[in-house]
């Protein structure tokens, strides 16, 4: 192989290495975001359950006001 071809192959290998590193970093970001989404989903579910347990008490008829 001539020097020009070797230089091109080296450049391609360097680009691939950078892309692999970028892909790994992006994969970690996506995984981290999914972990956060899972936590938020659990919190929303818990809050929804708390609101549903409060709702029947809130919808109960109020006692009539005292008469003077």
PyMOL Python script that loads the backbone (N, CA, C, O; Angstrom):
from pymol import cmd

cmd.read_pdbstr("""\
ATOM      1  N   UNK A   1       0.838  -1.183   0.000  1.00  0.00           N
ATOM      2  CA  UNK A   1       0.000   0.000   0.000  1.00  0.00           C
ATOM      3  C   UNK A   1       0.878   1.239   0.000  1.00  0.00           C
ATOM      4  O   UNK A   1       1.970   1.255   0.569  1.00  0.00           O
ATOM      5  N   UNK A   2       0.381   2.257  -0.641  1.00  0.00           N
ATOM      6  CA  UNK A   2       1.152   3.501  -0.659  1.00  0.00           C
ATOM      7  C   UNK A   2       0.799   4.342   0.572  1.00  0.00           C
ATOM      8  O   UNK A   2      -0.165   4.061   1.284  1.00  0.00           O
ATOM      9  N   UNK A   3       1.601   5.371   0.797  1.00  0.00           N
ATOM     10  CA  UNK A   3       1.435   6.214   1.983  1.00  0.00           C
ATOM     11  C   UNK A   3       0.083   6.918   2.011  1.00  0.00           C
ATOM     12  O   UNK A   3      -0.504   7.114   3.076  1.00  0.00           O
ATOM     13  N   UNK A   4      -0.402   7.292   0.840  1.00  0.00           N
ATOM     14  CA  UNK A   4      -1.688   7.994   0.770  1.00  0.00           C
ATOM     15  C   UNK A   4      -2.819   7.085   1.263  1.00  0.00           C
ATOM     16  O   UNK A   4      -3.692   7.523   2.012  1.00  0.00           O
ATOM     17  N   UNK A   5      -2.796   5.845   0.846  1.00  0.00           N
ATOM     18  CA  UNK A   5      -3.820   4.886   1.246  1.00  0.00           C
ATOM     19  C   UNK A   5      -3.738   4.613   2.752  1.00  0.00           C
ATOM     20  O   UNK A   5      -4.762   4.524   3.428  1.00  0.00           O
ATOM     21  N   UNK A   6      -2.528   4.483   3.262  1.00  0.00           N
ATOM     22  CA  UNK A   6      -2.335   4.247   4.696  1.00  0.00           C
ATOM     23  C   UNK A   6      -2.856   5.434   5.498  1.00  0.00           C
ATOM     24  O   UNK A   6      -3.488   5.247   6.538  1.00  0.00           O
ATOM     25  N   UNK A   7      -2.600   6.643   5.032  1.00  0.00           N
ATOM     26  CA  UNK A   7      -3.087   7.843   5.713  1.00  0.00           C
ATOM     27  C   UNK A   7      -4.610   7.875   5.735  1.00  0.00           C
ATOM     28  O   UNK A   7      -5.215   8.226   6.748  1.00  0.00           O
ATOM     29  N   UNK A   8      -5.222   7.510   4.622  1.00  0.00           N
ATOM     30  CA  UNK A   8      -6.687   7.493   4.551  1.00  0.00           C
ATOM     31  C   UNK A   8      -7.267   6.448   5.508  1.00  0.00           C
ATOM     32  O   UNK A   8      -8.262   6.703   6.187  1.00  0.00           O
ATOM     33  N   UNK A   9      -6.645   5.285   5.554  1.00  0.00           N
ATOM     34  CA  UNK A   9      -7.113   4.231   6.461  1.00  0.00           C
ATOM     35  C   UNK A   9      -6.962   4.679   7.910  1.00  0.00           C
ATOM     36  O   UNK A   9      -7.856   4.461   8.727  1.00  0.00           O
ATOM     37  N   UNK A  10      -5.823   5.308   8.228  1.00  0.00           N
ATOM     38  CA  UNK A  10      -5.615   5.823   9.586  1.00  0.00           C
ATOM     39  C   UNK A  10      -6.687   6.850   9.945  1.00  0.00           C
ATOM     40  O   UNK A  10      -7.229   6.828  11.050  1.00  0.00           O
ATOM     41  N   UNK A  11      -6.989   7.743   9.014  1.00  0.00           N
ATOM     42  CA  UNK A  11      -8.007   8.765   9.266  1.00  0.00           C
ATOM     43  C   UNK A  11      -9.370   8.119   9.500  1.00  0.00           C
ATOM     44  O   UNK A  11     -10.113   8.538  10.388  1.00  0.00           O
ATOM     45  N   UNK A  12      -9.695   7.110   8.716  1.00  0.00           N
ATOM     46  CA  UNK A  12     -10.966   6.406   8.895  1.00  0.00           C
ATOM     47  C   UNK A  12     -11.023   5.694  10.246  1.00  0.00           C
ATOM     48  O   UNK A  12     -12.056   5.712  10.916  1.00  0.00           O
ATOM     49  N   UNK A  13      -9.928   5.076  10.642  1.00  0.00           N
ATOM     50  CA  UNK A  13      -9.890   4.393  11.936  1.00  0.00           C
ATOM     51  C   UNK A  13     -10.064   5.385  13.084  1.00  0.00           C
ATOM     52  O   UNK A  13     -10.735   5.089  14.073  1.00  0.00           O
ATOM     53  N   UNK A  14      -9.458   6.557  12.947  1.00  0.00           N
ATOM     54  CA  UNK A  14      -9.602   7.593  13.973  1.00  0.00           C
ATOM     55  C   UNK A  14     -11.052   8.062  14.046  1.00  0.00           C
ATOM     56  O   UNK A  14     -11.602   8.216  15.136  1.00  0.00           O
ATOM     57  N   UNK A  15     -11.674   8.289  12.884  1.00  0.00           N
ATOM     58  CA  UNK A  15     -13.074   8.724  12.868  1.00  0.00           C
ATOM     59  C   UNK A  15     -13.982   7.667  13.492  1.00  0.00           C
ATOM     60  O   UNK A  15     -14.900   8.000  14.242  1.00  0.00           O
ATOM     61  N   UNK A  16     -13.732   6.413  13.187  1.00  0.00           N
ATOM     62  CA  UNK A  16     -14.551   5.337  13.752  1.00  0.00           C
ATOM     63  C   UNK A  16     -14.379   5.281  15.266  1.00  0.00           C
ATOM     64  O   UNK A  16     -15.352   5.082  15.992  1.00  0.00           O
ATOM     65  N   UNK A  17     -13.162   5.452  15.742  1.00  0.00           N
ATOM     66  CA  UNK A  17     -12.915   5.437  17.186  1.00  0.00           C
ATOM     67  C   UNK A  17     -13.673   6.572  17.867  1.00  0.00           C
ATOM     68  O   UNK A  17     -14.266   6.368  18.926  1.00  0.00           O
ATOM     69  N   UNK A  18     -13.662   7.760  17.275  1.00  0.00           N
ATOM     70  CA  UNK A  18     -14.400   8.892  17.843  1.00  0.00           C
ATOM     71  C   UNK A  18     -15.900   8.620  17.831  1.00  0.00           C
ATOM     72  O   UNK A  18     -16.598   8.931  18.797  1.00  0.00           O
ATOM     73  N   UNK A  19     -16.390   8.047  16.755  1.00  0.00           N
ATOM     74  CA  UNK A  19     -17.818   7.749  16.669  1.00  0.00           C
ATOM     75  C   UNK A  19     -18.223   6.687  17.680  1.00  0.00           C
ATOM     76  O   UNK A  19     -19.297   6.777  18.274  1.00  0.00           O
ATOM     77  N   UNK A  20     -17.392   5.700  17.880  1.00  0.00           N
ATOM     78  CA  UNK A  20     -17.692   4.673  18.878  1.00  0.00           C
ATOM     79  C   UNK A  20     -17.745   5.278  20.275  1.00  0.00           C
ATOM     80  O   UNK A  20     -18.618   4.930  21.070  1.00  0.00           O
ATOM     81  N   UNK A  21     -16.815   6.183  20.579  1.00  0.00           N
ATOM     82  CA  UNK A  21     -16.819   6.841  21.883  1.00  0.00           C
ATOM     83  C   UNK A  21     -18.061   7.703  22.040  1.00  0.00           C
ATOM     84  O   UNK A  21     -18.700   7.688  23.092  1.00  0.00           O
ATOM     85  N   UNK A  22     -18.406   8.456  20.998  1.00  0.00           N
ATOM     86  CA  UNK A  22     -19.610   9.291  21.049  1.00  0.00           C
ATOM     87  C   UNK A  22     -20.857   8.441  21.229  1.00  0.00           C
ATOM     88  O   UNK A  22     -21.752   8.801  21.995  1.00  0.00           O
ATOM     89  N   UNK A  23     -20.920   7.334  20.540  1.00  0.00           N
ATOM     90  CA  UNK A  23     -22.064   6.434  20.654  1.00  0.00           C
ATOM     91  C   UNK A  23     -22.176   5.875  22.069  1.00  0.00           C
ATOM     92  O   UNK A  23     -23.278   5.786  22.611  1.00  0.00           O
ATOM     93  N   UNK A  24     -21.065   5.503  22.665  1.00  0.00           N
ATOM     94  CA  UNK A  24     -21.076   4.992  24.036  1.00  0.00           C
ATOM     95  C   UNK A  24     -21.541   6.070  25.010  1.00  0.00           C
ATOM     96  O   UNK A  24     -22.314   5.785  25.924  1.00  0.00           O
ATOM     97  N   UNK A  25     -21.078   7.306  24.822  1.00  0.00           N
ATOM     98  CA  UNK A  25     -21.500   8.408  25.686  1.00  0.00           C
ATOM     99  C   UNK A  25     -22.993   8.682  25.529  1.00  0.00           C
ATOM    100  O   UNK A  25     -23.696   8.882  26.519  1.00  0.00           O
ATOM    101  N   UNK A  26     -23.472   8.692  24.301  1.00  0.00           N
ATOM    102  CA  UNK A  26     -24.899   8.918  24.063  1.00  0.00           C
ATOM    103  C   UNK A  26     -25.737   7.789  24.658  1.00  0.00           C
ATOM    104  O   UNK A  26     -26.813   8.031  25.206  1.00  0.00           O
ATOM    105  N   UNK A  27     -25.249   6.572  24.550  1.00  0.00           N
ATOM    106  CA  UNK A  27     -25.953   5.435  25.131  1.00  0.00           C
ATOM    107  C   UNK A  27     -26.086   5.599  26.640  1.00  0.00           C
ATOM    108  O   UNK A  27     -27.141   5.310  27.205  1.00  0.00           O
ATOM    109  N   UNK A  28     -25.028   6.061  27.294  1.00  0.00           N
ATOM    110  CA  UNK A  28     -25.076   6.276  28.740  1.00  0.00           C
ATOM    111  C   UNK A  28     -26.062   7.385  29.091  1.00  0.00           C
ATOM    112  O   UNK A  28     -26.783   7.280  30.083  1.00  0.00           O
ATOM    113  N   UNK A  29     -26.100   8.436  28.296  1.00  0.00           N
ATOM    114  CA  UNK A  29     -27.056   9.522  28.534  1.00  0.00           C
ATOM    115  C   UNK A  29     -28.484   9.002  28.415  1.00  0.00           C
ATOM    116  O   UNK A  29     -29.332   9.309  29.254  1.00  0.00           O
ATOM    117  N   UNK A  30     -28.747   8.226  27.388  1.00  0.00           N
ATOM    118  CA  UNK A  30     -30.097   7.675  27.195  1.00  0.00           C
ATOM    119  C   UNK A  30     -30.460   6.754  28.359  1.00  0.00           C
ATOM    120  O   UNK A  30     -31.580   6.818  28.867  1.00  0.00           O
ATOM    121  N   UNK A  31     -29.545   5.913  28.780  1.00  0.00           N
ATOM    122  CA  UNK A  31     -29.811   5.009  29.901  1.00  0.00           C
ATOM    123  C   UNK A  31     -30.086   5.800  31.172  1.00  0.00           C
ATOM    124  O   UNK A  31     -30.986   5.453  31.937  1.00  0.00           O
ATOM    125  N   UNK A  32     -29.324   6.854  31.402  1.00  0.00           N
ATOM    126  CA  UNK A  32     -29.538   7.706  32.572  1.00  0.00           C
ATOM    127  C   UNK A  32     -30.906   8.373  32.522  1.00  0.00           C
ATOM    128  O   UNK A  32     -31.604   8.447  33.533  1.00  0.00           O
ATOM    129  N   UNK A  33     -31.284   8.850  31.360  1.00  0.00           N
ATOM    130  CA  UNK A  33     -32.595   9.483  31.223  1.00  0.00           C
ATOM    131  C   UNK A  33     -33.714   8.482  31.465  1.00  0.00           C
ATOM    132  O   UNK A  33     -34.723   8.831  32.078  1.00  0.00           O
ATOM    133  N   UNK A  34     -33.562   7.255  31.002  1.00  0.00           N
ATOM    134  CA  UNK A  34     -34.592   6.241  31.251  1.00  0.00           C
ATOM    135  C   UNK A  34     -34.704   5.938  32.735  1.00  0.00           C
ATOM    136  O   UNK A  34     -35.806   5.724  33.240  1.00  0.00           O
ATOM    137  N   UNK A  35     -33.565   5.917  33.450  1.00  0.00           N
ATOM    138  CA  UNK A  35     -33.633   5.695  34.897  1.00  0.00           C
ATOM    139  C   UNK A  35     -34.406   6.822  35.565  1.00  0.00           C
ATOM    140  O   UNK A  35     -35.221   6.574  36.454  1.00  0.00           O
ATOM    141  N   UNK A  36     -34.156   8.064  35.143  1.00  0.00           N
ATOM    142  CA  UNK A  36     -34.882   9.205  35.709  1.00  0.00           C
ATOM    143  C   UNK A  36     -36.361   9.129  35.369  1.00  0.00           C
ATOM    144  O   UNK A  36     -37.206   9.428  36.213  1.00  0.00           O
ATOM    145  N   UNK A  37     -36.681   8.736  34.152  1.00  0.00           N
ATOM    146  CA  UNK A  37     -38.082   8.605  33.739  1.00  0.00           C
ATOM    147  C   UNK A  37     -38.774   7.544  34.588  1.00  0.00           C
ATOM    148  O   UNK A  37     -39.921   7.733  34.994  1.00  0.00           O
ATOM    149  N   UNK A  38     -38.097   6.437  34.858  1.00  0.00           N
ATOM    150  CA  UNK A  38     -38.686   5.391  35.696  1.00  0.00           C
ATOM    151  C   UNK A  38     -38.991   5.917  37.097  1.00  0.00           C
ATOM    152  O   UNK A  38     -40.051   5.630  37.653  1.00  0.00           O
ATOM    153  N   UNK A  39     -38.064   6.685  37.665  1.00  0.00           N
ATOM    154  CA  UNK A  39     -38.285   7.273  38.990  1.00  0.00           C
ATOM    155  C   UNK A  39     -39.486   8.216  38.949  1.00  0.00           C
ATOM    156  O   UNK A  39     -40.345   8.171  39.829  1.00  0.00           O
ATOM    157  N   UNK A  40     -39.543   9.060  37.938  1.00  0.00           N
ATOM    158  CA  UNK A  40     -40.650  10.005  37.822  1.00  0.00           C
ATOM    159  C   UNK A  40     -41.980   9.284  37.617  1.00  0.00           C
ATOM    160  O   UNK A  40     -42.999   9.704  38.166  1.00  0.00           O
ATOM    161  N   UNK A  41     -41.985   8.217  36.843  1.00  0.00           N
ATOM    162  CA  UNK A  41     -43.206   7.430  36.647  1.00  0.00           C
ATOM    163  C   UNK A  41     -43.701   6.858  37.971  1.00  0.00           C
ATOM    164  O   UNK A  41     -44.898   6.889  38.256  1.00  0.00           O
ATOM    165  N   UNK A  42     -42.777   6.333  38.782  1.00  0.00           N
ATOM    166  CA  UNK A  42     -43.173   5.789  40.087  1.00  0.00           C
ATOM    167  C   UNK A  42     -43.721   6.892  40.986  1.00  0.00           C
ATOM    168  O   UNK A  42     -44.694   6.675  41.709  1.00  0.00           O
ATOM    169  N   UNK A  43     -43.105   8.074  40.946  1.00  0.00           N
ATOM    170  CA  UNK A  43     -43.591   9.184  41.761  1.00  0.00           C
ATOM    171  C   UNK A  43     -44.983   9.620  41.322  1.00  0.00           C
ATOM    172  O   UNK A  43     -45.842   9.894  42.160  1.00  0.00           O
ATOM    173  N   UNK A  44     -45.207   9.686  40.031  1.00  0.00           N
ATOM    174  CA  UNK A  44     -46.528  10.066  39.519  1.00  0.00           C
ATOM    175  C   UNK A  44     -47.566   9.041  39.950  1.00  0.00           C
ATOM    176  O   UNK A  44     -48.661   9.414  40.371  1.00  0.00           O
ATOM    177  N   UNK A  45     -47.243   7.766  39.854  1.00  0.00           N
ATOM    178  CA  UNK A  45     -48.168   6.715  40.263  1.00  0.00           C
ATOM    179  C   UNK A  45     -48.496   6.836  41.745  1.00  0.00           C
ATOM    180  O   UNK A  45     -49.654   6.704  42.142  1.00  0.00           O
ATOM    181  N   UNK A  46     -47.476   7.088  42.563  1.00  0.00           N
ATOM    182  CA  UNK A  46     -47.693   7.238  43.997  1.00  0.00           C
ATOM    183  C   UNK A  46     -48.577   8.453  44.284  1.00  0.00           C
ATOM    184  O   UNK A  46     -49.496   8.369  45.099  1.00  0.00           O
ATOM    185  N   UNK A  47     -48.312   9.566  43.629  1.00  0.00           N
ATOM    186  CA  UNK A  47     -49.134  10.758  43.835  1.00  0.00           C
ATOM    187  C   UNK A  47     -50.567  10.529  43.372  1.00  0.00           C
ATOM    188  O   UNK A  47     -51.511  10.980  44.021  1.00  0.00           O
ATOM    189  N   UNK A  48     -50.731   9.834  42.261  1.00  0.00           N
ATOM    190  CA  UNK A  48     -52.075   9.529  41.760  1.00  0.00           C
ATOM    191  C   UNK A  48     -52.838   8.676  42.774  1.00  0.00           C
ATOM    192  O   UNK A  48     -54.020   8.915  43.021  1.00  0.00           O
ATOM    193  N   UNK A  49     -52.166   7.682  43.362  1.00  0.00           N
ATOM    194  CA  UNK A  49     -52.807   6.834  44.367  1.00  0.00           C
ATOM    195  C   UNK A  49     -53.178   7.644  45.604  1.00  0.00           C
ATOM    196  O   UNK A  49     -54.249   7.446  46.178  1.00  0.00           O
ATOM    197  N   UNK A  50     -52.303   8.553  46.017  1.00  0.00           N
ATOM    198  CA  UNK A  50     -52.607   9.404  47.168  1.00  0.00           C
ATOM    199  C   UNK A  50     -53.810  10.290  46.881  1.00  0.00           C
ATOM    200  O   UNK A  50     -54.678  10.456  47.738  1.00  0.00           O
ATOM    201  N   UNK A  51     -53.870  10.856  45.691  1.00  0.00           N
ATOM    202  CA  UNK A  51     -55.007  11.702  45.330  1.00  0.00           C
ATOM    203  C   UNK A  51     -56.303  10.903  45.289  1.00  0.00           C
ATOM    204  O   UNK A  51     -57.349  11.401  45.706  1.00  0.00           O
ATOM    205  N   UNK A  52     -56.247   9.677  44.795  1.00  0.00           N
ATOM    206  CA  UNK A  52     -57.448   8.850  44.748  1.00  0.00           C
ATOM    207  C   UNK A  52     -57.920   8.481  46.145  1.00  0.00           C
ATOM    208  O   UNK A  52     -59.122   8.355  46.375  1.00  0.00           O
ATOM    209  N   UNK A  53     -56.999   8.307  47.078  1.00  0.00           N
ATOM    210  CA  UNK A  53     -57.405   7.990  48.446  1.00  0.00           C
ATOM    211  C   UNK A  53     -57.996   9.211  49.138  1.00  0.00           C
ATOM    212  O   UNK A  53     -58.810   9.073  50.051  1.00  0.00           O
ATOM    213  N   UNK A  54     -57.597  10.396  48.712  1.00  0.00           N
ATOM    214  CA  UNK A  54     -58.137  11.634  49.288  1.00  0.00           C
ATOM    215  C   UNK A  54     -59.459  12.005  48.635  1.00  0.00           C
ATOM    216  O   UNK A  54     -60.326  12.583  49.291  1.00  0.00           O
ATOM    217  N   UNK A  55     -59.629  11.692  47.382  1.00  0.00           N
ATOM    218  CA  UNK A  55     -60.802  12.114  46.613  1.00  0.00           C
ATOM    219  C   UNK A  55     -62.120  11.684  47.237  1.00  0.00           C
ATOM    220  O   UNK A  55     -63.027  12.514  47.299  1.00  0.00           O
ATOM    221  N   UNK A  56     -62.299  10.446  47.706  1.00  0.00           N
ATOM    222  CA  UNK A  56     -63.598  10.098  48.290  1.00  0.00           C
ATOM    223  C   UNK A  56     -63.940  10.971  49.494  1.00  0.00           C
ATOM    224  O   UNK A  56     -65.098  11.352  49.663  1.00  0.00           O
ATOM    225  N   UNK A  57     -62.968  11.290  50.322  1.00  0.00           N
ATOM    226  CA  UNK A  57     -63.234  12.142  51.480  1.00  0.00           C
ATOM    227  C   UNK A  57     -63.607  13.545  51.030  1.00  0.00           C
ATOM    228  O   UNK A  57     -64.435  14.200  51.661  1.00  0.00           O
ATOM    229  N   UNK A  58     -63.012  14.003  49.962  1.00  0.00           N
ATOM    230  CA  UNK A  58     -63.301  15.338  49.465  1.00  0.00           C
ATOM    231  C   UNK A  58     -64.687  15.403  48.847  1.00  0.00           C
ATOM    232  O   UNK A  58     -65.356  16.432  48.935  1.00  0.00           O
ATOM    233  N   UNK A  59     -65.121  14.326  48.227  1.00  0.00           N
ATOM    234  CA  UNK A  59     -66.419  14.310  47.563  1.00  0.00           C
ATOM    235  C   UNK A  59     -67.569  14.005  48.517  1.00  0.00           C
ATOM    236  O   UNK A  59     -68.733  14.077  48.123  1.00  0.00           O
ATOM    237  N   UNK A  60     -67.259  13.666  49.758  1.00  0.00           N
ATOM    238  CA  UNK A  60     -68.318  13.361  50.724  1.00  0.00           C
ATOM    239  C   UNK A  60     -69.137  14.623  50.976  1.00  0.00           C
ATOM    240  O   UNK A  60     -68.601  15.731  50.982  1.00  0.00           O
ATOM    241  N   UNK A  61     -70.441  14.444  51.184  1.00  0.00           N
ATOM    242  CA  UNK A  61     -71.271  15.632  51.436  1.00  0.00           C
ATOM    243  C   UNK A  61     -70.858  16.316  52.732  1.00  0.00           C
ATOM    244  O   UNK A  61     -70.522  15.664  53.721  1.00  0.00           O
ATOM    245  N   UNK A  62     -70.890  17.634  52.704  1.00  0.00           N
ATOM    246  CA  UNK A  62     -70.537  18.404  53.895  1.00  0.00           C
ATOM    247  C   UNK A  62     -71.725  18.398  54.852  1.00  0.00           C
ATOM    248  O   UNK A  62     -72.880  18.410  54.426  1.00  0.00           O
ATOM    249  N   UNK A  63     -71.430  18.382  56.130  1.00  0.00           N
ATOM    250  CA  UNK A  63     -72.553  18.464  57.080  1.00  0.00           C
ATOM    251  C   UNK A  63     -73.197  19.845  56.971  1.00  0.00           C
ATOM    252  O   UNK A  63     -72.525  20.829  56.661  1.00  0.00           O
ATOM    253  N   UNK A  64     -74.464  19.906  57.221  1.00  0.00           N
ATOM    254  CA  UNK A  64     -75.118  21.216  57.125  1.00  0.00           C
ATOM    255  C   UNK A  64     -74.543  22.176  58.162  1.00  0.00           C
ATOM    256  O   UNK A  64     -74.145  21.754  59.248  1.00  0.00           O
ATOM    257  N   UNK A  65     -74.500  23.445  57.836  1.00  0.00           N
ATOM    258  CA  UNK A  65     -73.960  24.412  58.800  1.00  0.00           C
ATOM    259  C   UNK A  65     -74.902  24.529  60.004  1.00  0.00           C
ATOM    260  O   UNK A  65     -76.108  24.313  59.890  1.00  0.00           O
ATOM    261  N   UNK A  66     -74.328  24.872  61.147  1.00  0.00           N
ATOM    262  CA  UNK A  66     -75.196  25.027  62.333  1.00  0.00           C
ATOM    263  C   UNK A  66     -76.124  26.230  62.152  1.00  0.00           C
ATOM    264  O   UNK A  66     -75.756  27.242  61.554  1.00  0.00           O
ATOM    265  N   UNK A  67     -77.323  26.089  62.683  1.00  0.00           N
ATOM    266  CA  UNK A  67     -78.288  27.196  62.603  1.00  0.00           C
ATOM    267  C   UNK A  67     -78.174  28.049  63.851  1.00  0.00           C
ATOM    268  O   UNK A  67     -77.984  27.544  64.957  1.00  0.00           O
ATOM    269  N   UNK A  68     -78.292  29.332  63.654  1.00  0.00           N
ATOM    270  CA  UNK A  68     -78.191  30.246  64.795  1.00  0.00           C
ATOM    271  C   UNK A  68     -79.542  30.605  65.313  1.00  0.00           C
ATOM    272  O   UNK A  68     -79.653  31.366  66.274  1.00  0.00           O
TER     273      UNK A  68
END
""", "prot")
cmd.dss("prot")
cmd.show_as("cartoon", "prot")
cmd.util.cbc("prot")
cmd.orient("prot")
